[in-house]
Amino acid sequence: MPDRKVDVAVIGGGTAGMVAYRQARKHTESVVLIEAEQFGTTCARVGCMPSKLLIAAAESAHSAHHAQRFGIHAGPVRVDGQAVMNRVRRHRDRFVGGVLDAIEKIPEDDRILGRARFVDRHTLKVGEDLTVHAGRVVIATGSRTKVLPFLEEAGSRLITSDDIFDWSELPESVVVFGPGVIGLELGQALSRLGVRVRMFGVGGLVGPIRDPEIRQIALETFNQEFPLDADSKVREIRETERGVQVTFDDSDGDEATETFDYLLAATGRRPNVDGLNLDAAELELDDDGMPLFDPYTTQCGNSPVFIAGDANNRLPLLHEAADEGRIAGANAGRWPDVCTGLRRTPLTVVFTDPQIAACGRTLQETAEHCRGCYAVGSLNFRNQGRSRVMGKSRGLLRVYGEHGSGRFMGAEMFGPAAEHIAHLLAWSAQQHMSVDQMLDMPYYHPVIEEGLRTALQDLAAQLKRGPERAGDCMDCGPGA
């Protein structure tokens, strides 16, 4: 196979890679897209879309089970696990097909299938036979599931989120390790579809929640549906003829043992950079072997190498991958003219029920940025009008603002319609709006967003009063 010489080589055919390829092509036609195994996105195959299909089925079952609180009696609810998974796979395949259609529109000569690794900063070996000489390289190799070694004791009963969507039937029981975004979404969905679920975590974390008051309410709420120990002590995991046996300390501190059909390892994802031979590219790496890069240009040091999407392990979200692919591809295409790109306000949504959302700065980041001179407004959804009407009056919203400027800093939320409220708040943060300006916006009645207004009113009142004590802010001297 003859060597290839190109201006830009993009490694990885997922979201970030596809966007980077298209952006680079705006500046040069000499671009190749290299994929190790199969073109397509994590989102469509095993991530965002199939998980939301499972969650949609779970929400339907949950609503049917609880219809009687509205005076609706529809008889016994039966979940047809085979039909549920058939629908998940059918629509999953449709989403994947759409992505593959987009890939097919890329000229065949621009697509290379094979595993790439660096020979030097400008040379890639693809498979065993092809060498690609590239003026610039974009690393967009995505990520894969991470399984902690002690979970491998589950043997053949060990699964990851990649495996679930190929099920033809729902199991009777699943133990979930990792109450992060993936674990919470899939664990709750399976529980609502009639699967016996128990969830274990370490360190007390619940999803991406950083506000301790919200975390506590979320933990209490999830435990009303399935056992969730966010700071567990698991003594043994063992595969048996009946399934996977887990021995752990229960809520009373006593030793308990339960057996499950499967163990779902939802302990995070790791970037796919370990097979790239990064040392040969002479990139500066951190202690974990990750390239150091500028998040505003995606450039690795001063090199002609850029890194985007889950591969850089910064913000492993699809919209962030697309943004980074756009920045990386444009900079690689117009090299050496490297420009900063738009980095949007951080926005995270977890599709549990209630939903979890965060935008802008976290509570800890607000405290650091404002040097301690900040206030917090809150709303408990227990008495929020529209939420009570809908039977969804659970959760807490906390909004953060800066004393002096009155500027909105960020928010975290566990409650109804969080995916929509978070967008309003993220837009406000990106526009650097003050809390008063946000309160001047229209609020319809009766909607859940009225709860947002209540939280902002609480925050505005505290900002007008100022810090509780003189010297509360780090910038304030004694007796200020």
Secondary structure, 3 states (H helix, E strand, C coil): CCCEEEEEEEECCCHHHHHHHHHHHCCCCCEEEEECCCCCCHHHHHCHHHHHHHHHHHHHHHHHHCHHHHCCCCCCCCCCHHHHHHHHHHHHHHHHHHHHHHHHCCCHHHEEECCEEEEECCEEEECCCEEEEEEEEEECCCEEECCCHHHHHHHHHEECHHHHCCCCCCCCEEEEECCCHHHHHHHHHHHHCCCEEEEECCCCCCCCCCCHHHHHHHHHHHCCCCCEECCCCEEEEEEECCEEEEEEECCCCCEEEEEECEEEECCCEEECCCCCCHHHHCCCECCCCCECCCCCCCECCCCCEEECHHHHCCCCCHHHHHHHHHHHHHHHHHCCCCCCCCCCCCEEEECCCCEEEEEECCHHHHHHHCCCCEEEEEEEHHHCHHHHHCCCCCCEEEEEEECCCCEEEEEEEEECCHHHHHHHHHHHHHCCCEHHHHHCCCCCCCCCHHHHHHHHHHHHHHHHHCCCCCCCCCCCCCCC
